[in-house]
Amino acid sequence: MEDEPKKAEQTNDEEKPQVFAVSKKRGGFKFNRRDFLAAAVTVGITGSLVNGESKEAVAKEPNSYSLFLPLLDASSFSNDKFQQKWEYSDRLVILDPTAGRGYTWGPNSFGTYQENYVESNGGKRQVQYFDKSRMELANDGVTVTNGLLTKELVTGLQQDGNSLFIQKTPCQVQVAGDDNSGTGNKVAPSYASFRSVITFNPGINIAPSLIGQPANLAINKAGEVSTLDNPPARVLISSYEATLGHNVPDTFQNFQNLVGRIWDGSKFVQGKIFTDNPIANVFGYPVTEPYWIRAVVAGAEKDVLAQLFERRVLTYTPSNPDPYKVEMGNIGQHYHFWRYGNNSNTAIKVQPTQMTSYKISGKEFTQPCGAPIPAGAVCVCNCVAGTSSCNPNCTCNLICTCDAQCTCQSYCSINYHYWHPN
C-alpha cells in the first residue's frame, strides 16, 4: 500500500505564508472570470480568505494531496530581486507557448515566508517558493540564492542554519511523474527512496569516474539499486563531478549548458539559460548517480532517468518529444508540501504586468507590451475603443505595442474582461 504523506509540521506565526489576494489598482481588478471562479472553488475547499490570508495556511493531516492548484492569476513576487531572477529565464516561457523549453522556476508561487536561519539577520531570512525551487534573499538584501532542498527531502533533516538541522520524516513524495493523489504514481521512487545512495557529506556514497560508459543503474521505490543489461535508452556518462564524487550523463550535462533567449531587464537577448554558473545559481552539485526509474507520467507508466542534484532534480524521459525529454522536477512544490502542508492553500499564478495579446492557431495568449510574438501569430493590441481613455490605434507588427497615447490598460473579448494596470 502506498505510504501516506506524514502529518505536516505546525508552523509558528513568523513562518505563516503570505497568501496573495486580488488587488485593486487604477480603477479595475486584475482577474478574469475563470480565475475568479477557480478562486471561489478553491477557497470553498481549503478555508476562507480573510484580509488576503487563509484561516488554515497549513493542512492538518492530508490523506491525499494536490501538489498544484492555482488560486489566482496575478504577479506575485515579494521583492524585485526575486522578480529579476525569475524573469531572467522564465519570462519567455510564460509568454511564448512555442518557446521550446520548460520553466526554470515555474509558473506558480506558493508563498513568501520569513524562515528560521541562524546566520541570517535577526535569525530569519525571506524566501519565496516556486514550482521548481525556493529563492532566498541573502543578508546583503541583494543576492538571491537557490535552496539546497534535495538533501533535506531525502534525509528529513530540515536545515535552519549552517550547522543546525531539525530531524523530520524523509519526504514520501515521488521525485518524478504524476503526483500520487489516489496512488496514481505509486511505482515511482520517492525522495526517501534515495536515502541510502545520497551524498549528504563529502566522501559518503561516492562513485568512481565512469566517463564514456552507459548510464545503466536503476533504483526502485524500496531504494534497491540494480544494474541493467539493456537500459531503456542509450545515455552515456559525459562528465565526473569530483566535488561530491558523482557522474553526470550527457543528456543532463548538455541541458545545463543550454543557450537561448533570456530577459536582460528590458529585452530578450541570447544567453545561457541557467546563467554562466549553473552549478551555483541553479542546479548545485550532483548528490546521486543517475538512475533509471519507473514512473507514471501523464497517466502512463514510463522509463525515466532521474538524477538528484543539491538544488534540483533532473529527469530524462526518452519517449517525450524534443525538446522536452529533459525536465526539472517540481522540487519547490514538493518541499513546500513537506514543510508546510497542502499547496492548494497558497498557490498562485505568476503573471507579468503590462499585458497585450496575440492569437495563434485560433488561441489567444497574453504577454507584456513590447514583447516579441511567435512566427505566424496575429497581434491583438489591448487599446480598445470605449474601454480606456487612450487612443485606440495600435501598431501590431513583429512586436505587440500600443502607440504613444496608449497605456495597455484593458482588453475586452466576448467572454471575459481583462484589466491590466501599468
C-alpha angles and dihedrals in degrees: 000000000000115000112250119230112267122249110282115251112249114245130219122240094264091057099049110120125247107243110208116223134189110294124210114223134169097346101314145068120245102229142086130228096256092054091045091055091045090052091049092051092046093050090049089057102040105032135282125293118238117188089340095307129107117239087218108037092164125053111238101216115334116203092191127011144203114219093196130037115143114218104186139007102233145120104266114176116140093209139005093252091061090046092052091050092049096045094050092076107005104046090081094046095054092045102042118048088191094055091116098224140078131243125287093199104008140240095271134069122202100198145286121269141182098226128191114261119156098214095048123097107281090000091283134096130193114242136172126202125220131175095270106029150347124260118214128196112223125222092266090064090231111067117082118204129193117236122254090225103149099073091047092054094046098045100029090234108137108205114223097165141001089280103013119098129173114209114231134156114289112254116269095196115117114256093220143017131025120349114264099242105147089007090286093150103028094138096065121093116251125219088264089059089071096054095106095048104040123106103229093165129019114276096029120113093350121168132213120250110277100177111165094018125111122263097246107151121113134192130193135204091274091056093250114151124212138171118241120219090199112027116204091251138009106262119160130205106246105174143019121218104209096187093081098006108250139132123235122206123229093250092061096037091054091046093055090054098049119144123207145120115325132175115250094188097274109031145008116269136169114267146125107303094214095039129254090291107043094168094058099034105037122001112023122206120317111263098186138030118260109271133191111232137175115240138164108245119183089344097309127099110239144170112259131180109218132184128181120222127184093260105019146022117232124200132191116200110186093198093057118100120252129294092025100061090104116051140163118246120236095254093150090059091045095049093047090052091048093051104033111016134241111019094209089081093069111014115127135170117255109225129172117233131237096052135191128174143237135183128222126173089354094302124112126224133181129223139161117287108267096026118131119253127220121264111275094024124129116222119231110192118212096226100103121174113250096019101076140018094249132100107274094219114111138187109224114177127120088324125047109233138150122224123262093274095050123087102188092242107146146006130194126203131173096266109023141032119217123195116196112181118199 
